[in-house]
Amino acid sequence: MQAFLTLGKYLTLGFWALPLLALFGALGEPWSQYMLWAGVFVFFAHLGELLLVQGKLRSHGKAGIMDAVMVILVGFFYWLPIFKQEKV
């Protein structure tokens, strides 16, 4: 499970490189436009996810700015291990 979460973090961070490249026009049309929209969609999805899990993160002592940034960047790959530690 840990390998899956680590791989997911790296793949999600790798995904964010694509909208950044698109922002600078390195992908060419129409792919730049597609990647920008994909980045906007994923950003807002992760922002909504942050709003949903913020209370539980706070109860685990993980309510800082860096924790919020990590949820926005990698989503559940960040908070799932934190919540799993609670059950152990």
N, C-alpha and C positions, 0 to 999 in steps of 0.2 A: 504494500500500500504506500509506503514511504517513497519508493521509486516512482510510482505513478504520480504522486503529488509533486515530487521534484521535477519530473519530466514535464508535467503540466505547467508548472511555474515558468520553466525555460521556454516552452512553446508559446505560452501567452506573452511573455516578454518579447519573444521573437516576432510575434504578430504585430506588436506595437511599432516595430521598425518599419513595417509596410506603410501605415498611414503617415509616418514621418517622412519616408522617402517620397510618398505621393505629395506631401505638402511642399516639398522642394522641386516637384516636377520630374523626378528621376524615373518614374514608371511609364510615362507617356500616356496619351489618351487612348482609350477611355478608362484604362486601369487606374490612373490617378484618381479619377472621380469615384470609381467603385471603392477603392481602398479608403478614401476620405469618408465616404458614407458608412462604410463598415466600421471605421474607427469611431465615428460619432455614435453609431448604434451601440457598440460595445461599451463605450464610455458611459452612456446613459444607463445601460443595463447594469453595469457595475456600480454606478452611483445609486441606483435603486436598491441594489443588493446591499450596499453600505447602509442605507437608511433602514433596511430590514434587520440587519445584524448588529447595528451599533450598540443597542442596549445590552446584548449578550456579550459583546466584546468589552464593554465597560465593566460588566460584572466579573470579567476575567482579568481586569487591570490592563486592558489593551485598547484604550480609547484615545491614544495620542494621534498627532498629525501623521506620523510615519505609518501607523496602523491603517489609517484611512487611505493614505496613498497606496499602500500595498493592496488593500481590498480593491481600489479602483484599477490598479495595474493587473493583478492576477486573480481577482475574484475569490471564489471558494477555495482555490488552492492555498490561499493564505489562512483563512479562518477555520477550515475544516480540521486541521491538526490541533488547533487550539481547543476546539470544542470536543474533540475526541479525547484529549487529555483529561477532561472532566469525568469521563466514564470509567477511566482506568483506576 
